[in-house]
Amino acid sequence: MSAGCLTHRDIANQDRRREELANLRLQRPLSEAELREEEQLENRLAMRVWRAQQRETEARLKEAA
């Protein structure tokens, strides 16, 4: 699965897993593997947000042209 082809289900699964890890963090320290997974999920979220912002900026620039 490439980052550019995420389905709504993929995104929902990533969001759900981030929530699970956040809840686990409240109960106990996360393992090294969980910390790595959490970091990957946070990076993926940041990239999704950045891509959405890029699309909005490109759309505004096209409208202004």
Phi, psi and omega per residue, in radians:
M1 nan 2.058 3.108
S2 -1.510 2.740 -3.074
A3 -1.085 -0.490 -3.100
G4 -1.416 -0.141 -3.043
C5 -2.072 0.599 -3.131
L6 -1.264 2.368 3.038
T7 -1.553 2.932 3.078
H8 -1.040 -0.601 3.121
R9 -1.154 -0.738 3.100
D10 -1.031 -0.814 -3.128
I11 -1.107 -0.766 3.127
A12 -1.084 -0.706 3.114
N13 -1.124 -0.726 3.104
Q14 -1.117 -0.764 3.128
D15 -1.094 -0.740 3.131
R16 -1.085 -0.762 -3.123
R17 -1.155 -0.668 3.080
R18 -1.066 -0.702 3.098
E19 -1.129 -0.743 3.108
E20 -1.032 -0.792 -3.136
L21 -1.148 -0.655 3.099
A22 -1.103 -0.717 3.109
N23 -1.175 -0.707 3.090
L24 -1.063 -0.686 -3.133
R25 -1.025 -0.557 3.112
L26 -1.276 -0.428 -3.082
Q27 -1.605 -0.586 -3.058
R28 -2.855 2.873 3.045
P29 -1.148 2.469 3.110
L30 -1.321 2.578 3.065
S31 -1.246 2.927 3.103
E32 -1.026 -0.740 3.137
A33 -1.115 -0.724 3.118
E34 -1.153 -0.672 3.097
L35 -1.100 -0.729 3.105
R36 -1.127 -0.750 3.129
E37 -1.105 -0.747 3.122
E38 -1.055 -0.758 3.129
E39 -1.100 -0.745 3.114
Q40 -1.089 -0.752 3.141
L41 -1.142 -0.701 3.101
E42 -1.128 -0.705 3.104
N43 -1.124 -0.696 3.112
R44 -1.131 -0.713 3.095
L45 -1.092 -0.804 3.131
A46 -1.041 -0.691 3.127
M47 -1.176 -0.690 3.095
R48 -1.085 -0.751 3.128
V49 -1.109 -0.796 -3.140
W50 -1.048 -0.777 -3.141
R51 -1.089 -0.724 3.113
A52 -1.090 -0.735 3.106
Q53 -1.117 -0.686 3.110
Q54 -1.098 -0.758 3.119
R55 -1.069 -0.746 3.127
E56 -1.117 -0.747 3.129
T57 -1.112 -0.786 3.128
E58 -1.082 -0.688 3.122
A59 -1.128 -0.737 3.114
R60 -1.115 -0.724 3.134
L61 -1.127 -0.678 3.106
K62 -1.139 -0.705 3.126
E63 -1.136 -0.641 -3.103
A64 -1.307 -0.371 -3.078
A65 -1.372 nan nan
